[in-house]
Amino acid sequence: MHQVERAIFDLRRGLPVLLMAGESRVLVQALEGAAEAAVARLGELAGTSPALVLSRHRLATLGAGEGGTAARLPLPAGRVRRRLECLAYGATPAASLGEAGLDECRSALEGAEPADLAALALMRRALLIPSALVARVDASRGEAVQAAVADGTLLAVKAEQAARCLDGAGGLLRRVSEARIPLADADECRFILFREPDGLREHVAVVIGDPPLEAPEAAVPLRLHSACLTGDLFGSLRCDCGEQLRNAVAEIEALGGGVLLYLAQEGRGIGLANKLRAYTLQDSGLDTLDADQVLGFGEDERRYGVAVDMLDALGIRRVQLMTNNPLKMAALAEGGIEVVERQALYGSLNDHNHRYLSAKADRAGHLLDEVFRARR
């Protein structure tokens, strides 16, 4: 297993990781799940006071994002973990700095260093809150830290490698297994599972009917569907994902066959735990995009390079794309897939998902006019 993937697992377990950037050595730990004693040990091991790295999205929420980039916030003595959590992803962002007792630190924000940005990339890849505790290793602690690396109690990773962990499979996606699985709306279906090279994500290509795979001139009906446990499996009314999934299968079947890519990108790429946190924020009045920003994420954290790799593996170069999202069209085109035609794909509008769909249409550019017109 590569060092970066091991680092992600250690961070998810609440363990620190050493990032190496040139001559600099920085200890990194996820704030999420870190015990109070573990936070204290980070500073003791490094020999310096920890800082909290916040994403540009979280900083903007706190009214401290003038630089438009991530930043590190030196932490005063006597910090309390609950206050740090409030600062990193508190549900009352306007008051977070004051509530955490860190108003005086606003002017102390420092520009993020390469290791800090690499730390945030690791947190995103690990589906953790995108903030990180970091502590520069003092020269006086260098030998002790190196000894911890040597005996295997501390993992060391190059910052430049960690920073690339969000870049995707890079053409190394592995086709693992497949089986025929008849569906209620499409009797002839084949599920093909692909695994990313780091082993952290698995995606499924659902081949419906008998589409013209590996026929360069054919435009294959295609749906890119990001996994949604709450909508796809439980029929949540907060979104229209489940309806879109079933409608896509039925429509592809009606067209004589095509492909549905079921992508492990829960919550627009932030993961199930963070999606549930975002739902709680939405219940307090935020829309879906603002809720994600409060947690430190962008409007859409998904990357579609893996979808391009799956299509390449299936021999598909031209598609008839079922989507309301222009970003998906652009991502496929950037990956060398020709989108011959866009076909709208709608779910139903209800009292629970109205604000969600409105935000996607008004702020994220999704093409949903027909959905709202039908409700009038």
C-alpha positions as CSV (number, residue, x, y, z in Angstrom):
1,M,0.0,0.0,0.0
2,H,1.4,3.4,-0.9
3,Q,2.3,5.9,1.8
4,V,-0.4,8.4,0.9
5,E,-3.2,5.8,1.2
6,R,-1.7,4.6,4.6
7,A,-1.7,8.2,5.7
8,I,-5.4,8.6,4.9
9,F,-6.2,5.6,7.0
10,D,-4.1,6.8,9.9
11,L,-5.8,10.2,9.8
12,R,-9.2,8.6,9.8
13,R,-8.2,6.7,12.9
14,G,-7.2,9.9,14.7
15,L,-3.4,9.4,14.3
16,P,-0.9,12.0,13.3
17,V,1.1,11.9,10.1
18,L,4.4,13.6,9.2
19,L,4.4,15.6,6.0
20,M,7.8,16.4,4.4
21,A,8.1,19.5,2.2
22,G,11.7,20.2,1.3
23,E,13.6,20.7,4.6
24,S,10.3,21.4,6.5
25,R,8.7,18.7,8.6
26,V,5.1,19.2,9.7
27,L,3.0,17.0,11.9
28,V,-0.6,16.8,10.8
29,Q,-3.7,15.5,12.5
30,A,-7.4,15.5,11.7
31,L,-9.4,17.6,14.2
32,E,-12.4,15.4,13.6
33,G,-12.2,12.4,16.0
34,A,-9.0,13.6,17.8
35,A,-9.1,13.2,21.6
36,E,-8.1,16.2,23.8
37,A,-5.0,14.3,24.9
38,A,-4.0,13.5,21.3
39,V,-4.2,17.2,20.4
40,A,-1.9,18.0,23.3
41,R,0.6,15.3,22.3
42,L,0.8,16.7,18.8
43,G,2.4,19.9,20.1
44,E,4.6,18.0,22.5
45,L,6.0,15.7,19.8
46,A,6.6,18.7,17.4
47,G,8.0,21.0,20.1
48,T,5.9,23.9,18.7
49,S,2.4,25.1,19.3
50,P,-0.1,23.7,16.8
51,A,-2.1,25.8,14.3
52,L,-5.4,25.1,12.7
53,V,-5.5,25.1,8.9
54,L,-8.9,26.2,7.4
55,S,-10.0,25.9,3.8
56,R,-10.8,29.1,1.9
57,H,-14.5,28.1,1.9
58,R,-14.6,28.0,5.7
59,L,-12.6,31.2,6.0
60,A,-15.1,32.9,3.7
61,T,-17.9,31.7,6.0
62,L,-16.1,33.2,9.0
63,G,-15.7,36.5,7.2
64,A,-11.9,36.0,7.2
65,G,-11.4,34.9,3.6
66,E,-10.0,38.1,2.1
67,G,-7.1,36.3,0.6
68,G,-9.2,33.7,-1.3
69,T,-7.1,30.8,-0.2
70,A,-6.5,28.5,2.7
71,A,-4.8,29.8,5.8
72,R,-3.4,28.7,9.1
73,L,-4.5,30.1,12.4
74,P,-1.9,29.9,15.3
75,L,-3.7,28.6,18.4
76,P,-3.3,30.2,21.8
77,A,-2.5,28.2,24.9
78,G,-5.3,26.6,26.8
79,R,-7.2,25.8,23.6
80,V,-10.2,23.5,24.1
81,R,-11.1,20.9,21.5
82,R,-14.8,21.9,21.5
83,R,-13.8,25.5,20.7
84,L,-11.6,24.3,17.9
85,E,-14.5,22.2,16.4
86,C,-16.7,25.3,16.6
87,L,-14.1,27.3,14.7
88,A,-13.5,24.5,12.1
89,Y,-17.2,23.6,11.4
90,G,-19.4,25.2,13.9
91,A,-23.1,25.5,12.9
92,T,-23.2,29.3,13.8
93,P,-20.4,30.6,11.5
94,A,-20.9,34.3,12.1
95,A,-20.3,33.8,15.8
96,S,-17.7,31.1,15.6
97,L,-14.6,33.2,16.1
98,G,-16.1,34.9,19.1
99,E,-17.6,31.8,20.6
100,A,-14.3,30.1,20.3
101,G,-12.6,32.9,22.1
102,L,-10.3,33.5,19.2
103,D,-11.3,37.0,18.0
104,E,-7.7,38.2,18.6
105,C,-6.4,35.6,16.2
106,R,-8.2,37.0,13.1
107,S,-5.2,39.3,12.5
108,A,-2.8,36.5,13.1
109,L,-4.0,34.4,10.2
110,E,-1.0,33.2,8.2
111,G,-0.8,32.1,4.6
112,A,-1.0,28.4,4.0
113,E,2.2,26.6,3.2
114,P,2.6,23.6,0.8
115,A,2.3,21.1,3.7
116,D,-0.9,22.8,4.9
117,L,-2.5,22.5,1.5
118,A,-1.4,18.9,1.3
119,A,-3.0,18.3,4.7
120,L,-6.4,19.7,3.5
121,A,-6.2,17.5,0.4
122,L,-5.7,14.4,2.6
123,M,-8.7,15.4,4.7
124,R,-10.9,15.7,1.6
125,R,-9.7,12.4,0.3
126,A,-10.4,10.8,3.6
127,L,-13.9,12.3,3.6
128,L,-13.1,14.2,6.8
129,I,-13.9,17.8,7.7
130,P,-11.4,19.8,5.6
131,S,-9.5,21.4,8.4
132,A,-6.3,20.1,10.0
133,L,-4.2,20.5,13.1
134,V,-0.6,21.1,12.1
135,A,2.6,21.6,14.0
136,R,6.0,22.4,12.5
137,V,8.7,20.1,13.9
138,D,11.3,22.1,15.9
139,A,14.9,21.2,15.3
140,S,15.2,20.1,18.9
141,R,12.6,17.4,18.3
142,G,13.9,16.2,14.9
143,E,15.6,13.1,16.2
144,A,12.6,12.0,18.3
145,V,10.3,12.4,15.3
146,Q,12.7,10.6,13.1
147,A,12.9,7.8,15.6
148,A,9.1,7.5,15.6
149,V,9.1,7.2,11.9
150,A,11.9,4.6,12.0
151,D,10.0,2.4,14.5
152,G,6.8,2.6,12.6
153,T,4.7,4.5,15.1
154,L,4.6,7.6,12.8
155,L,4.1,7.6,9.1
156,A,6.1,10.0,6.9
157,V,4.8,11.2,3.5
158,K,6.1,13.7,1.0
159,A,3.8,16.7,0.9
160,E,3.9,16.9,-2.9
161,Q,2.6,13.3,-3.2
162,A,-0.1,14.0,-0.6
163,A,-1.3,17.1,-2.5
164,R,-1.9,15.0,-5.6
165,C,-4.2,12.5,-3.8
166,L,-7.3,14.2,-5.3
167,D,-6.2,13.9,-8.9
168,G,-7.9,10.6,-9.5
169,A,-7.0,7.3,-10.8
170,G,-4.8,8.5,-13.6
171,G,-5.8,5.8,-16.0
172,L,-5.0,3.0,-13.5
173,L,-8.6,2.1,-12.7
174,R,-9.0,-1.7,-12.3
175,R,-11.8,-3.7,-13.7
176,V,-12.5,-6.2,-10.8
177,S,-15.6,-8.2,-11.3
178,E,-19.0,-8.3,-13.1
179,A,-22.3,-10.2,-13.2
180,R,-25.6,-10.2,-14.9
181,I,-28.3,-8.6,-12.6
182,P,-31.8,-8.2,-13.9
183,L,-33.6,-5.0,-12.7
184,A,-37.3,-4.2,-12.3
185,D,-37.1,-1.7,-15.1
186,A,-34.4,-3.4,-17.3
187,D,-34.2,-7.2,-17.4
188,E,-30.9,-7.4,-19.3
189,C,-28.3,-5.6,-17.2
190,R,-24.6,-6.3,-16.4
191,F,-22.9,-4.7,-13.4
192,I,-19.2,-4.1,-13.8
193,L,-17.2,-3.1,-10.7
194,F,-14.1,-0.8,-11.0
195,R,-11.7,-0.1,-8.2
196,E,-9.5,2.9,-7.9
197,P,-5.7,2.1,-7.6
198,D,-5.6,3.2,-4.0
199,G,-8.4,0.9,-3.1
200,L,-10.4,3.6,-1.4
201,R,-13.3,3.9,-3.9
202,E,-15.3,1.5,-6.0
203,H,-17.6,2.5,-8.8
204,V,-20.0,0.5,-10.9
205,A,-20.8,0.6,-14.6
206,V,-24.4,-0.7,-15.2
207,V,-24.6,-1.8,-18.8
208,I,-28.3,-1.9,-19.8
209,G,-29.5,-3.9,-22.8
210,D,-27.1,-4.2,-25.7
211,P,-25.5,-0.8,-26.3
212,P,-22.9,-0.4,-29.1
213,L,-19.8,-0.5,-26.9
214,E,-16.5,-0.2,-28.7
215,A,-18.2,1.3,-31.7
216,P,-16.4,4.6,-32.2
217,E,-19.1,6.4,-34.1
218,A,-22.0,5.3,-31.9
219,A,-23.4,7.8,-29.3
220,V,-24.2,5.6,-26.3
221,P,-27.0,6.8,-23.9
222,L,-25.2,7.6,-20.7
223,R,-26.1,8.6,-17.1
224,L,-23.5,9.7,-14.5
225,H,-25.1,9.1,-11.2
226,S,-23.4,10.0,-7.9
227,A,-24.3,7.6,-5.1
228,C,-26.9,8.9,-2.7
229,L,-27.7,6.4,0.1
230,T,-30.6,8.4,1.5
231,G,-32.3,9.0,-1.8
232,D,-31.4,5.9,-3.9
233,L,-32.0,3.3,-1.1
234,F,-34.4,4.9,1.3
235,G,-36.4,7.2,-1.0
236,S,-35.5,10.5,0.8
237,L,-37.7,13.4,-0.1
238,R,-34.8,15.9,0.5
239,C,-33.5,15.3,-3.0
240,D,-34.6,13.8,-6.3
241,C,-31.7,11.4,-6.6
242,G,-33.7,8.1,-6.2
243,E,-36.2,9.2,-8.8
244,Q,-33.5,10.2,-11.2
245,L,-31.7,6.9,-10.8
246,R,-34.8,4.8,-11.6
247,N,-35.9,7.1,-14.4
248,A,-32.5,6.9,-15.9
249,V,-32.6,3.0,-15.9
250,A,-36.1,3.0,-17.5
251,E,-35.1,5.6,-20.1
252,I,-31.9,3.9,-21.1
253,E,-33.9,0.6,-21.5
254,A,-36.5,2.4,-23.6
255,L,-33.7,3.7,-25.9
256,G,-32.5,0.2,-26.5
257,G,-29.6,0.2,-24.2
258,G,-26.8,2.3,-22.7
259,V,-24.7,2.7,-19.6
260,L,-25.3,4.1,-16.1
261,L,-22.1,4.9,-14.2
262,Y,-22.8,4.7,-10.4
263,L,-20.1,6.8,-8.9
264,A,-18.9,6.7,-5.2
265,Q,-19.4,10.4,-4.8
266,E,-21.9,10.7,-1.9
267,G,-23.1,14.2,-1.1
268,R,-21.5,15.8,-4.2
269,G,-18.2,14.3,-3.1
270,I,-18.1,15.1,0.6
271,G,-19.1,11.7,1.9
272,L,-22.1,10.5,3.9
273,A,-21.0,11.8,7.3
274,N,-20.5,15.3,6.0
275,K,-23.7,15.2,4.0
276,L,-25.7,14.4,7.2
277,R,-23.9,17.4,8.9
278,A,-24.9,19.5,6.0
279,Y,-28.5,18.4,6.3
280,T,-28.5,19.5,9.9
281,L,-27.3,22.9,8.8
282,Q,-30.0,23.1,6.2
283,D,-32.6,22.5,8.9
284,S,-31.3,25.7,10.5
285,G,-32.1,27.7,7.3
286,L,-29.0,27.3,5.0
287,D,-29.4,26.0,1.5
288,T,-27.4,23.0,0.2
289,L,-24.5,25.0,-1.2
290,D,-24.1,27.3,1.8
291,A,-24.3,24.3,4.2
292,D,-21.4,22.7,2.4
293,Q,-19.3,25.9,2.6
294,V,-19.9,26.2,6.3
295,L,-18.3,22.8,6.7
296,G,-15.3,24.0,4.6
297,F,-16.2,22.4,1.2
298,G,-16.8,24.0,-2.2
299,E,-20.2,23.9,-4.0
300,D,-19.3,20.6,-5.7
301,E,-16.3,18.5,-4.7
302,R,-16.9,15.8,-7.4
303,R,-14.3,15.0,-10.0
304,Y,-15.2,13.1,-13.1
305,G,-11.8,11.7,-14.2
306,V,-12.9,8.3,-12.9
307,A,-16.0,8.4,-15.1
308,V,-13.8,9.1,-18.2
309,D,-11.5,6.2,-17.2
310,M,-14.6,3.9,-16.9
311,L,-15.8,5.0,-20.3
312,D,-12.4,4.4,-21.8
313,A,-12.3,0.9,-20.4
314,L,-15.7,0.2,-22.0
315,G,-14.6,1.6,-25.3
316,I,-17.1,4.5,-25.3
317,R,-16.0,7.8,-26.9
318,R,-19.3,9.4,-27.9
319,V,-22.4,9.7,-25.6
320,Q,-25.9,11.0,-25.4
321,L,-25.7,12.3,-21.8
322,M,-28.7,12.3,-19.5
323,T,-28.1,15.3,-17.1
324,N,-29.3,18.7,-16.0
325,N,-25.8,19.6,-14.9
326,P,-23.6,21.5,-17.4
327,L,-20.5,20.7,-15.3
328,K,-20.8,17.0,-16.2
329,M,-20.9,17.9,-19.9
330,A,-17.8,20.0,-19.6
331,A,-15.9,17.4,-17.5
332,L,-16.6,14.7,-20.1
333,A,-15.6,17.0,-23.0
334,E,-12.4,17.9,-21.1
335,G,-11.6,14.2,-20.8
336,G,-12.0,13.6,-24.5
337,I,-15.5,12.2,-24.5
338,E,-17.8,13.8,-27.1
339,V,-21.2,14.7,-25.8
340,V,-23.3,14.5,-28.9
341,E,-26.6,15.4,-27.2
342,R,-27.9,16.3,-23.8
343,Q,-31.1,14.8,-22.6
344,A,-32.9,16.2,-19.5
345,L,-33.6,13.8,-16.6
346,Y,-36.0,15.0,-13.9
347,G,-37.3,13.8,-10.6
348,S,-40.3,15.2,-8.8
349,L,-40.5,18.5,-7.0
350,N,-42.0,18.4,-3.4
351,D,-42.1,20.5,-0.3
352,H,-39.0,18.9,1.1
353,N,-36.7,19.3,-1.9
354,H,-37.9,22.6,-3.3
355,R,-35.2,24.7,-1.6
356,Y,-32.5,22.1,-2.6
357,L,-33.5,22.1,-6.3
358,S,-33.9,25.9,-6.3
359,A,-30.4,26.3,-5.1
360,K,-29.1,23.9,-7.7
361,A,-30.9,25.9,-10.4
362,D,-30.4,29.4,-9.2
363,R,-26.8,29.1,-7.9
364,A,-25.2,26.1,-9.5
365,G,-26.6,26.5,-13.0
366,H,-28.5,23.2,-13.2
367,L,-31.1,23.2,-16.0
368,L,-34.3,22.7,-14.1
369,D,-36.8,25.2,-15.6
370,E,-39.1,22.4,-16.7
371,V,-39.3,21.0,-13.2
372,F,-40.5,24.3,-11.7
373,R,-42.7,25.1,-14.7
374,A,-44.6,21.8,-14.1
375,R,-45.2,22.7,-10.4
376,R,-46.9,26.0,-11.3
